[in-house]
Amino acid sequence: MSQNANVKKSSGGSILSSLFPVLLIVAALVTAFFIFNYVLGSPDNFENGDPNGHPKVGNYLGMMYKGGFMVAILMACFMITAGIVIERFLTLTIAGGKGNANIFVRKVKDLIKVGNIDGAIAECDKQKGSVANVIREALSRYKIVDKDTRLDRDQKVAAVQKEVEESTSLELPMLEKNLVILSTMASVATLLGLLGTVTGMIRAFSAIATAGAPDAVALSSGISEALINTALGIGTSAIAVILYNVFTTKIDKMTYSIDEAGYSIAQNFALN
């Protein structure tokens, strides 16, 4: 794969990745408000079929609806988080290539040590991951500069290292794309959940104040409905935080493998 091919691949992937989060957010908001109004707000979930009244005893869908419009926004946050998780999982699985990356790197390093550059390139073609793409570009550059008698050893090493850095800069944005949305959901979901709880508590106490006499049942019902927002927010945030760390750890391992293989290629020049 040439440098130009890598650039075209990166540009095409960038356009698709830029459109994906926009479409995901719009779809999540539309779906969430549809579920909120027509599933949670269905008359079947409420006493006397009135969504403005109390939910039926034990009907959690009706209770969620009474949590207010913030429930719909939090549902959208959960859908966005789930969409990004699925997209990143598929992308990183493909980027990981075939087989175990550590075994692949060791095999390539062994081939480089014995000078079998063509064999190492063939292994990269079989692996077909982001690590393999970077190593392949470095090895191709290695073959070119190795035949250039105008360059001394240090210049050849520098040329190979530069190729590794440039190829890595093309692969990393694809690996890290949309992770910022996941990290944003990790903090925003909790804040939105707390906001929904506070507004729900305000409504509950206002209703009791208007009624005049304290109503323990109405108060406890209002509090439970308000706390639904907190539960949704914290749940979404926990999922986002855990999976964000899982993905970043996987990307760090790929980056380490690239650095390790790049160092081996450069060292091979330095020792020859």
LUMRO-875106 format. One record per residue (C-alpha): residue number from 1; residue in three letters; x, y, z. Coordinates in pm, 1 decimal. Each point is the difference from the previous one (the first is absolute). Layout:
// residues N
NUM  ALA  X  Y  Z
...
END
This chain:
// residues 272
1  MET  0.0  0.0  0.0
2  SER  152.7  332.0  -107.1
3  GLN  3.3  325.8  194.5
4  ASN  -255.6  150.3  -242.4
5  ALA  -229.5  -296.9  50.9
6  ASN  27.8  47.4  374.7
7  VAL  -90.2  367.4  -33.0
8  LYS  -305.5  -80.8  -213.1
9  LYS  -105.8  -270.7  243.4
10  SER  42.4  237.0  294.5
11  SER  -196.2  278.4  -174.9
12  GLY  -286.5  -231.1  -91.8
13  GLY  -13.1  -142.1  350.7
14  SER  8.1  350.2  146.7
15  ILE  -306.0  108.0  -201.0
16  LEU  -198.9  -307.8  102.7
17  SER  105.3  35.5  363.4
18  SER  -100.5  366.6  -0.1
19  LEU  -348.3  -79.1  -132.0
20  PHE  -58.4  -294.4  231.2
21  PRO  -21.8  188.8  333.8
22  VAL  -229.2  266.5  -148.0
23  LEU  -238.9  -261.0  -138.4
24  LEU  21.9  -199.6  322.3
25  ILE  -87.1  299.8  220.1
26  VAL  -297.0  100.1  -218.2
27  ALA  -129.6  -358.8  -17.3
28  ALA  43.6  -46.7  376.9
29  LEU  -191.3  319.3  84.2
30  VAL  -286.4  -80.3  -237.8
31  THR  -23.7  -360.1  123.4
32  ALA  22.3  99.6  366.2
33  PHE  -278.7  258.4  -21.4
34  PHE  -216.9  -243.5  -196.8
35  ILE  45.4  -266.7  270.9
36  PHE  -56.0  258.2  273.5
37  ASN  -328.0  129.7  -145.9
38  TYR  -152.1  -314.1  -148.5
39  VAL  141.3  -288.1  206.9
40  LEU  66.1  144.7  344.8
41  GLY  -286.7  246.8  -38.8
42  SER  -250.2  -258.9  -119.5
43  PRO  -339.5  33.4  177.7
44  ASP  23.9  -370.0  89.6
45  ASN  270.9  86.6  252.8
46  PHE  -217.3  237.5  204.5
47  GLU  -304.3  -12.4  223.3
48  ASN  -320.6  76.9  -190.1
49  GLY  206.9  15.7  -320.3
50  ASP  112.5  355.3  79.3
51  PRO  375.2  74.0  -51.8
52  ASN  -47.1  311.9  214.2
53  GLY  -104.8  -215.0  294.0
54  HIS  186.1  -253.8  211.5
55  PRO  169.4  -305.9  -153.2
56  LYS  -153.6  -338.3  73.7
57  VAL  145.4  -172.9  303.9
58  GLY  322.4  -174.6  -95.9
59  ASN  0.4  142.6  -353.8
60  TYR  357.7  115.9  -53.1
61  LEU  -62.6  131.4  -350.2
62  GLY  -253.6  244.7  138.0
63  MET  237.4  95.0  281.7
64  MET  274.5  74.6  -250.9
65  TYR  -238.6  218.8  -198.7
66  LYS  -81.6  201.6  310.4
67  GLY  372.6  69.2  35.7
68  GLY  -44.9  273.5  -260.2
69  PHE  149.9  82.9  -339.3
70  MET  351.4  -41.4  143.2
71  VAL  -64.5  -374.9  -7.2
72  ALA  -22.8  19.3  -379.5
73  ILE  330.3  189.2  -20.0
74  LEU  168.4  -255.2  226.4
75  MET  -138.6  -281.8  -211.1
76  ALA  152.7  171.4  -303.8
77  CYS  333.0  22.2  186.8
78  PHE  -14.8  -373.4  65.8
79  MET  -74.7  -72.8  -367.0
80  ILE  286.9  223.8  -111.7
81  THR  233.5  -176.4  241.5
82  ALA  -113.1  -341.3  -123.5
83  GLY  41.9  106.3  -364.3
84  ILE  352.7  131.6  55.1
85  VAL  95.2  -313.4  194.6
86  ILE  -117.2  -227.1  -282.5
87  GLU  171.8  214.6  -266.5
88  ARG  330.8  13.6  192.1
89  PHE  -11.5  -371.7  77.4
90  LEU  -40.3  -88.0  -368.0
91  THR  264.2  253.4  -110.2
92  LEU  259.8  -112.6  252.9
93  THR  -71.1  -366.9  -72.1
94  ILE  73.4  62.0  -368.7
95  ALA  302.1  216.0  87.1
96  GLY  134.3  -279.1  218.6
97  GLY  39.2  -217.8  -308.8
98  LYS  15.0  -377.2  -11.9
99  GLY  150.0  -202.0  281.3
100  ASN  189.6  113.9  306.0
101  ALA  178.5  335.1  -44.3
102  ASN  283.3  -88.8  241.3
103  ILE  77.9  -321.8  -185.9
104  PHE  -8.6  190.9  -329.2
105  VAL  244.3  264.7  125.7
106  ARG  241.0  -264.6  132.1
107  LYS  -11.3  -185.1  -331.1
108  VAL  69.6  319.7  -194.6
109  LYS  289.1  90.4  233.3
110  ASP  154.6  -344.3  -50.0
111  LEU  -28.7  30.9  -378.5
112  ILE  155.7  346.8  8.5
113  LYS  294.2  -125.4  208.8
114  VAL  87.7  -261.8  -262.3
115  GLY  -44.7  254.1  -278.7
116  ASN  -313.0  -157.8  -149.6
117  ILE  -178.6  327.6  -75.3
118  ASP  -221.5  -149.3  -271.3
119  GLY  -114.4  -266.8  244.5
120  ALA  -82.1  267.0  258.6
121  ILE  -202.1  192.9  -259.5
122  ALA  -186.6  -321.2  -88.0
123  GLU  -89.3  -44.0  369.1
124  CYS  -136.3  356.4  4.1
125  ASP  -217.3  -78.5  -302.1
126  LYS  -140.5  -302.0  183.0
127  GLN  -67.7  186.1  326.8
128  LYS  -185.0  294.8  -162.8
129  GLY  -29.1  214.7  313.8
130  SER  103.2  354.1  87.2
131  VAL  326.8  -122.6  152.3
132  ALA  71.0  -199.7  -316.2
133  ASN  -77.8  301.7  -220.6
134  VAL  253.4  218.6  180.5
135  ILE  268.4  -269.7  7.5
136  ARG  -52.2  -74.0  -367.2
137  GLU  52.0  364.0  -94.0
138  ALA  316.2  9.3  213.2
139  LEU  133.0  -319.3  -158.5
140  SER  -73.0  127.3  -350.9
141  ARG  189.4  317.4  84.6
142  TYR  276.5  -215.6  147.0
143  LYS  46.9  -181.8  -332.1
144  ILE  14.4  328.0  -191.4
145  VAL  253.8  180.2  219.5
146  ASP  210.1  -315.0  42.5
147  LYS  82.5  16.6  -372.5
148  ASP  71.2  374.2  5.9
149  THR  378.5  34.6  9.2
150  ARG  -23.4  378.9  43.6
151  LEU  -129.5  -36.2  356.7
152  ASP  214.7  -94.0  295.3
153  ARG  -120.1  -234.1  274.0
154  ASP  -137.1  272.5  228.9
155  GLN  -198.2  155.4  -285.2
156  LYS  -149.6  -337.6  -86.4
157  VAL  -103.5  -57.1  361.7
158  ALA  -155.7  347.4  13.2
159  ALA  -189.9  -63.1  -324.5
160  VAL  -147.8  -324.3  133.1
161  GLN  -94.0  157.7  333.5
162  LYS  -167.9  288.5  -182.0
163  GLU  -201.0  -247.3  -207.0
164  VAL  -116.2  -175.2  317.7
165  GLU  -108.3  333.1  151.7
166  GLU  -184.4  111.5  -314.6
167  SER  -180.9  -333.2  -41.8
168  THR  -92.9  -3.0  368.1
169  SER  -144.2  352.4  -29.4
170  LEU  -229.9  -129.5  -274.3
171  GLU  -118.5  -302.7  195.8
172  LEU  -49.5  147.7  350.2
173  PRO  -277.0  249.9  -89.0
174  MET  -207.1  -287.5  -135.6
175  LEU  53.1  -198.0  320.7
176  GLU  -81.9  292.0  232.1
177  LYS  -289.2  142.4  -202.1
178  ASN  -324.4  53.5  196.9
179  LEU  158.5  -89.8  334.5
180  VAL  -43.2  364.1  100.6
181  ILE  -377.5  -52.8  -24.2
182  LEU  26.4  -299.2  233.1
183  SER  202.7  199.0  253.5
184  THR  -250.5  286.3  -25.6
185  MET  -291.8  -234.2  69.0
186  ALA  185.9  -128.3  307.6
187  SER  -22.7  340.3  167.5
188  VAL  -305.0  158.6  -164.8
189  ALA  -235.8  -291.9  72.6
190  THR  59.0  28.5  374.3
191  LEU  -54.6  376.3  -3.2
192  LEU  -319.0  -32.2  -204.8
193  GLY  -124.0  -269.1  238.1
194  LEU  56.3  227.1  299.9
195  LEU  -167.0  289.2  -181.1
196  GLY  -303.1  -217.4  -74.9
197  THR  -15.2  -109.2  363.1
198  VAL  16.4  358.2  129.0
199  THR  -273.1  122.2  -236.6
200  GLY  -211.4  -304.0  89.0
201  MET  38.7  69.0  371.1
202  ILE  -98.6  362.4  -56.7
203  ARG  -315.7  -113.4  -179.0
204  ALA  -82.3  -251.8  272.9
205  PHE  33.8  249.3  286.8
206  SER  -183.1  268.2  -197.0
207  ALA  -293.4  -236.0  -52.2
208  ILE  -13.2  -77.9  371.8
209  ALA  19.0  369.3  88.7
210  THR  -288.3  73.5  -236.8
211  ALA  -207.5  -283.8  143.9
212  GLY  36.3  149.1  346.2
213  ALA  2.3  -310.5  223.2
214  PRO  312.2  -221.6  -2.1
215  ASP  -53.7  -323.5  -191.7
216  ALA  262.5  -263.2  81.6
217  VAL  -106.7  -222.3  -289.7
218  ALA  16.8  283.6  -253.5
219  LEU  333.8  114.0  138.7
220  SER  159.6  -346.2  -13.9
221  SER  -139.9  -55.2  -350.0
222  GLY  139.4  333.4  -118.6
223  ILE  342.5  -73.1  149.3
224  SER  19.0  -347.3  -157.4
225  GLU  -96.0  144.4  -339.5
226  ALA  265.7  271.3  33.1
227  LEU  270.6  -251.6  94.6
228  ILE  -58.6  -191.9  -323.9
229  ASN  201.4  274.7  -171.7
230  THR  293.6  -59.4  233.6
231  ALA  -11.9  -375.2  -61.7
232  LEU  0.3  45.1  -379.2
233  GLY  277.4  258.2  13.6
234  ILE  231.2  -197.8  228.5
235  GLY  -61.3  -324.7  -190.3
236  THR  83.6  159.5  -335.6
237  SER  305.3  173.0  146.7
238  ALA  133.9  -322.6  153.1
239  ILE  -27.1  -185.8  -331.9
240  ALA  169.4  286.5  -186.4
241  VAL  290.1  25.5  248.2
242  ILE  69.7  -374.0  6.5
243  LEU  -7.2  -47.3  -377.0
244  TYR  195.7  321.4  -65.6
245  ASN  281.3  -142.8  213.9
246  VAL  -25.3  -336.9  -176.2
247  PHE  34.0  162.8  -343.2
248  THR  284.7  234.3  96.5
249  THR  190.6  -292.2  151.9
250  LYS  -39.2  -196.6  -322.5
251  ILE  121.2  298.6  -205.2
252  ASP  300.3  44.1  231.9
253  LYS  94.6  -364.4  -56.0
254  MET  -13.9  49.9  -377.6
255  THR  213.7  313.8  27.1
256  TYR  254.4  -185.7  213.4
257  SER  16.3  -281.1  -258.5
258  ILE  61.7  255.9  -275.0
259  ASP  277.4  168.1  199.8
260  GLU  157.8  -334.4  83.3
261  ALA  7.0  -115.5  -362.1
262  GLY  118.3  341.6  -122.9
263  TYR  287.0  -7.3  248.1
264  SER  102.4  -347.1  -120.3
265  ILE  5.3  115.1  -362.5
266  ALA  210.6  305.1  85.3
267  GLN  236.3  -207.6  215.5
268  ASN  51.7  -242.6  -286.5
269  PHE  135.7  288.5  -207.6
270  ALA  210.7  130.4  287.5
271  LEU  166.7  -337.2  56.7
272  ASN  68.2  -74.5  -367.8
END
